[in-house]
Amino acid sequence: MAGVEQVTNSIGQAYTESYGQSWADGREAGGSPSDSDGRATFTARSRRVALLSRVVEKEILPRLALIRASSGNDTAPARMTTESDTLELVSLLLGDQDDGAGTFIHLLELRGATPSSLYLGIVTDAARRLGQLWEDDRCDFARVTISLGRLQRVVRALSPRFQAAAVTPSTHPDTILLLPAPAEHHTLGLVILSEFFLREGWHVIGGPVAAGLVPGGFDAAATVGGTWVDIAGFSLGSTSRVEGLTACISSVRKASKNRYLFVMVGGPLFLEHPELVARVGADSTARDAASAVRQARGLLSMRAAAE
């Protein structure tokens, strides 16, 4: 409730700044209590109702959407796995057997873990541990790449059960472009992110597969220049690629058909260094895929209020 109270307290100031004079005019138009036909009072009330509707539409709803997006009291599934489970999964991913990880994930499902809790929990944690092993020179690039490939197969195997609860897409769904930063090779996060946006009825274009198949990389600027995109999302895993992402986002904004294009960025790097969000020219980041979807909805609510 604290978030709602914060919005309510701030509405007075926003109301005065945006509609103060109009409200005063309406109050004066009400006339004195001696008005016999009540027409002036009716006019004043009509104006107040219209102004209040504008406040709700322009101020309250977008702010509540943002509070919900950033609140810790969300509907993210409870963690169903343990630290030892993560270590076991990483060991299986690095092992000699190709299907060991998939079998282990199936056992976790039988234990009660849902695809959503697995995506946001053990799968993400295992990917981060693999990346850490590489950064610490405890595992070579080839072995980590093979392990991440196995983990992507786990994500794909979970997809049908995860998408079983998908929202029926509208006739004109919102569109998000998802791509890794230029020269970025860590793309598992984008795979999981795509799953969450697809389940919520979004149209997803780009993705790690497209980025890898197109010679020279996927041309994000050409895409947003020729196709309506509501939000562009980029993943980044290394500080060495910050400048490349900054240039990419700048070119995407300049080329976009949508003048209200929002840009989101993701990856552990932005959680550790939130100041990088503004530095690369993005609008926001999120701690996980579920939060990213809610935050995207909040951004589009802001756009709707501005139009």
C-alpha positions as CSV (number, residue, x, y, z in Angstrom):
1,M,0.0,0.0,0.0
2,A,3.0,2.3,0.5
3,G,3.3,2.7,-3.3
4,V,-0.3,3.6,-3.7
5,E,0.0,6.2,-0.9
6,Q,3.1,7.7,-2.6
7,V,1.2,8.1,-5.8
8,T,-1.8,9.6,-4.1
9,N,0.4,12.1,-2.2
10,S,2.2,13.1,-5.4
11,I,-1.0,13.6,-7.4
12,G,-1.9,16.8,-5.7
13,Q,1.3,18.5,-6.9
14,A,0.9,17.0,-10.4
15,Y,-2.7,18.0,-10.5
16,T,-1.9,21.6,-9.5
17,E,0.9,21.9,-12.1
18,S,-1.2,20.4,-14.9
19,Y,-4.8,21.4,-14.2
20,G,-4.7,24.0,-11.4
21,Q,-5.9,26.9,-13.4
22,S,-8.6,24.9,-15.2
23,W,-9.9,23.6,-11.8
24,A,-10.0,27.2,-10.5
25,D,-11.9,28.3,-13.5
26,G,-14.4,25.5,-13.0
27,R,-14.8,26.4,-9.3
28,E,-15.5,30.0,-10.2
29,A,-18.0,28.9,-12.9
30,G,-20.0,27.2,-10.2
31,G,-21.4,30.6,-9.1
32,S,-23.0,31.3,-5.8
33,P,-25.5,29.1,-3.9
34,S,-28.1,31.5,-4.8
35,D,-28.1,30.4,-8.5
36,S,-31.7,29.4,-9.1
37,D,-31.5,27.1,-12.1
38,G,-28.3,25.2,-11.0
39,R,-26.9,25.3,-14.5
40,A,-23.6,27.0,-13.4
41,T,-23.2,24.3,-10.7
42,F,-23.8,21.5,-13.2
43,T,-21.2,23.0,-15.5
44,A,-18.6,23.2,-12.7
45,R,-19.2,19.6,-11.7
46,S,-19.0,18.5,-15.4
47,R,-15.6,20.2,-15.7
48,R,-14.4,18.6,-12.5
49,V,-15.4,15.2,-13.6
50,A,-13.7,15.7,-17.0
51,L,-10.5,17.0,-15.3
52,L,-10.5,14.1,-12.7
53,S,-10.7,11.6,-15.6
54,R,-7.7,13.2,-17.2
55,V,-5.8,13.0,-14.0
56,V,-6.6,9.3,-13.6
57,E,-5.6,8.6,-17.2
58,K,-2.5,10.8,-17.4
59,E,-1.1,10.5,-13.9
60,I,-2.4,7.8,-11.7
61,L,-2.6,4.8,-14.0
62,P,0.9,5.2,-15.5
63,R,2.4,5.6,-12.0
64,L,0.7,2.6,-10.6
65,A,1.9,0.6,-13.5
66,L,5.5,1.6,-12.8
67,I,5.1,0.8,-9.1
68,R,3.8,-2.6,-9.9
69,A,6.7,-3.1,-12.3
70,S,9.3,-2.2,-9.8
71,S,7.7,-3.7,-6.7
72,G,9.2,-6.6,-4.9
73,N,5.6,-7.9,-4.2
74,D,5.2,-9.5,-7.6
75,T,3.9,-12.8,-8.8
76,A,7.3,-14.4,-9.6
77,P,7.2,-18.1,-8.7
78,A,8.8,-19.3,-5.5
79,R,12.2,-20.9,-5.8
80,M,11.8,-24.6,-5.9
81,T,15.5,-25.6,-6.1
82,T,18.5,-25.4,-3.8
83,E,22.1,-24.4,-4.1
84,S,23.1,-28.0,-4.3
85,D,20.7,-28.5,-7.2
86,T,22.5,-25.7,-9.1
87,L,25.9,-27.2,-8.5
88,E,24.5,-30.6,-9.7
89,L,23.1,-29.1,-12.9
90,V,26.4,-27.3,-13.6
91,S,28.3,-30.5,-13.1
92,L,26.0,-32.3,-15.5
93,L,26.3,-29.5,-18.1
94,L,30.1,-29.8,-18.0
95,G,30.0,-33.6,-18.0
96,D,30.4,-36.1,-20.8
97,Q,26.7,-37.1,-21.1
98,D,24.7,-35.0,-23.5
99,D,21.3,-35.6,-21.9
100,G,22.2,-35.6,-18.2
101,A,21.0,-32.0,-17.6
102,G,17.6,-32.6,-19.3
103,T,17.0,-35.7,-17.2
104,F,17.9,-33.8,-14.0
105,I,15.5,-30.9,-14.9
106,H,12.7,-33.4,-15.5
107,L,13.3,-34.8,-12.0
108,L,13.1,-31.3,-10.6
109,E,9.7,-30.9,-12.3
110,L,8.5,-34.1,-10.8
111,R,9.6,-32.7,-7.4
112,G,7.2,-29.7,-8.0
113,A,9.4,-27.1,-9.9
114,T,7.5,-25.2,-12.6
115,P,9.0,-24.1,-15.9
116,S,8.8,-20.5,-14.8
117,S,10.6,-21.1,-11.5
118,L,13.3,-23.1,-13.3
119,Y,13.8,-20.4,-15.9
120,L,14.1,-17.7,-13.2
121,G,16.0,-19.8,-10.8
122,I,18.3,-22.8,-11.5
123,V,18.7,-22.2,-15.2
124,T,19.7,-18.6,-14.8
125,D,22.0,-19.4,-11.9
126,A,23.7,-22.2,-13.8
127,A,24.4,-19.9,-16.8
128,R,25.9,-17.3,-14.5
129,R,28.1,-19.9,-12.8
130,L,29.3,-21.2,-16.2
131,G,30.2,-17.6,-17.2
132,Q,32.1,-17.1,-13.9
133,L,34.1,-20.3,-14.5
134,W,35.2,-18.9,-17.9
135,E,36.0,-15.5,-16.5
136,D,38.1,-17.1,-13.7
137,D,39.9,-19.3,-16.2
138,R,38.7,-22.5,-14.6
139,C,37.0,-23.7,-17.7
140,D,37.9,-23.1,-21.4
141,F,35.7,-21.3,-23.9
142,A,34.9,-24.4,-25.9
143,R,33.6,-26.3,-22.9
144,V,31.6,-23.4,-21.6
145,T,30.0,-23.0,-25.1
146,I,29.0,-26.6,-25.2
147,S,27.5,-26.4,-21.7
148,L,25.5,-23.3,-22.6
149,G,24.3,-25.1,-25.7
150,R,23.0,-27.9,-23.5
151,L,21.4,-25.4,-21.2
152,Q,19.6,-23.8,-24.2
153,R,18.2,-27.2,-25.1
154,V,16.8,-27.4,-21.6
155,V,15.1,-24.1,-22.1
156,R,13.6,-25.3,-25.4
157,A,12.4,-28.5,-23.8
158,L,10.6,-26.6,-21.1
159,S,9.0,-24.2,-23.6
160,P,5.9,-26.2,-24.5
161,R,4.8,-26.5,-20.9
162,F,5.7,-22.9,-20.1
163,Q,3.8,-21.6,-23.1
164,A,0.7,-23.7,-22.2
165,A,-0.4,-20.8,-20.1
166,A,0.2,-18.2,-22.9
167,V,-2.0,-15.2,-23.3
168,T,-4.0,-15.3,-26.5
169,P,-2.3,-12.7,-28.7
170,S,-4.4,-9.7,-29.8
171,T,-5.0,-8.8,-33.5
172,H,-2.2,-6.2,-33.2
173,P,0.2,-7.3,-30.5
174,D,2.9,-5.1,-29.1
175,T,6.3,-5.8,-30.8
176,I,9.6,-6.2,-29.1
177,L,13.0,-6.5,-30.8
178,L,15.4,-8.6,-28.8
179,L,19.1,-8.8,-29.7
180,P,22.5,-9.2,-28.0
181,A,24.8,-6.2,-28.0
182,P,27.2,-6.1,-31.0
183,A,29.8,-8.8,-30.6
184,E,28.1,-10.3,-27.6
185,H,28.1,-14.1,-27.4
186,H,26.2,-14.8,-24.3
187,T,22.6,-15.1,-25.5
188,L,20.9,-17.6,-23.1
189,G,19.2,-14.7,-21.3
190,L,17.6,-13.6,-24.5
191,V,16.2,-17.1,-25.1
192,I,14.5,-17.0,-21.7
193,L,13.3,-13.4,-22.2
194,S,11.7,-14.3,-25.5
195,E,9.8,-17.1,-23.8
196,F,8.3,-14.7,-21.3
197,F,7.3,-12.1,-23.8
198,L,5.8,-14.7,-26.1
199,R,3.8,-16.1,-23.3
200,E,2.3,-12.7,-22.5
201,G,1.1,-12.2,-26.1
202,W,3.9,-10.1,-27.5
203,H,5.3,-10.3,-31.1
204,V,9.0,-11.0,-30.7
205,I,11.4,-10.3,-33.5
206,G,15.2,-10.7,-33.7
207,G,16.7,-13.0,-31.1
208,P,20.0,-14.7,-30.7
209,V,19.3,-17.1,-33.6
210,A,18.7,-14.2,-36.1
211,A,21.8,-12.4,-34.8
212,G,24.0,-15.5,-35.5
213,L,22.5,-16.3,-38.9
214,V,22.7,-13.0,-40.6
215,P,26.1,-12.3,-42.1
216,G,27.7,-9.4,-40.3
217,G,25.1,-9.4,-37.6
218,F,21.5,-8.4,-37.4
219,D,20.9,-4.8,-38.5
220,A,18.8,-3.4,-35.7
221,A,18.6,0.1,-37.2
222,A,17.3,-1.2,-40.5
223,T,14.7,-3.4,-38.7
224,V,13.2,-0.5,-36.6
225,G,13.3,1.7,-39.6
226,G,11.2,-0.7,-41.7
227,T,9.1,-2.3,-39.0
228,W,7.1,-0.8,-36.2
229,V,8.7,-1.8,-32.9
230,D,7.4,-0.7,-29.5
231,I,10.4,-1.7,-27.5
232,A,14.0,-2.7,-28.4
233,G,15.8,-4.9,-25.9
234,F,19.5,-5.6,-25.8
235,S,21.6,-8.0,-23.6
236,L,25.1,-7.2,-22.5
237,G,27.6,-9.3,-20.6
238,S,30.9,-7.5,-20.8
239,T,32.1,-4.0,-20.1
240,S,34.3,-4.2,-23.2
241,R,31.2,-3.9,-25.4
242,V,29.5,-1.0,-23.7
243,E,30.7,1.5,-26.3
244,G,29.4,-0.7,-29.1
245,L,26.0,-1.0,-27.5
246,T,25.9,2.8,-27.0
247,A,26.5,3.4,-30.7
248,C,23.9,0.7,-31.6
249,I,21.2,2.2,-29.4
250,S,21.9,5.7,-30.8
251,S,21.5,4.5,-34.4
252,V,18.3,2.5,-33.5
253,R,16.7,5.6,-32.0
254,K,17.6,7.7,-35.0
255,A,16.2,5.2,-37.5
256,S,13.1,4.1,-35.6
257,K,9.7,4.6,-37.2
258,N,8.3,4.8,-33.7
259,R,9.3,8.2,-32.2
260,Y,8.3,6.9,-28.8
261,L,10.5,3.8,-29.0
262,F,11.6,2.6,-25.6
263,V,14.9,0.8,-25.1
264,M,15.5,-1.8,-22.4
265,V,18.8,-3.5,-21.5
266,G,19.6,-6.6,-19.5
267,G,22.3,-8.8,-18.1
268,P,24.1,-9.0,-14.7
269,L,26.4,-6.2,-15.7
270,F,23.5,-3.7,-15.5
271,L,22.4,-5.0,-12.1
272,E,25.9,-4.6,-10.7
273,H,26.4,-1.2,-12.4
274,P,22.9,0.5,-12.9
275,E,24.6,3.7,-14.0
276,L,25.4,2.0,-17.3
277,V,21.7,2.1,-18.2
278,A,21.8,5.8,-18.8
279,R,25.3,5.7,-20.2
280,V,24.4,3.4,-23.1
281,G,21.2,5.5,-23.8
282,A,18.6,3.0,-22.6
283,D,15.4,3.8,-20.6
284,S,15.4,0.9,-18.1
285,T,16.7,-2.5,-17.0
286,A,15.1,-5.3,-15.1
287,R,16.4,-7.9,-12.6
288,D,14.8,-10.9,-14.5
289,A,12.6,-11.9,-17.4
290,A,9.3,-11.7,-15.5
291,S,10.2,-8.2,-14.2
292,A,11.2,-7.1,-17.8
293,V,7.7,-8.0,-19.1
294,R,6.0,-6.0,-16.4
295,Q,8.3,-3.1,-16.9
296,A,7.7,-3.1,-20.6
297,R,4.0,-2.8,-19.9
298,G,4.7,0.1,-17.6
299,L,6.7,1.9,-20.3
300,L,3.9,1.4,-22.9
301,S,1.4,2.8,-20.3
302,M,3.5,5.9,-20.1
303,R,3.5,6.2,-23.9
304,A,-0.3,5.9,-24.0
305,A,-0.7,8.6,-21.4
306,A,1.6,10.9,-23.4
307,E,-0.2,10.5,-26.7
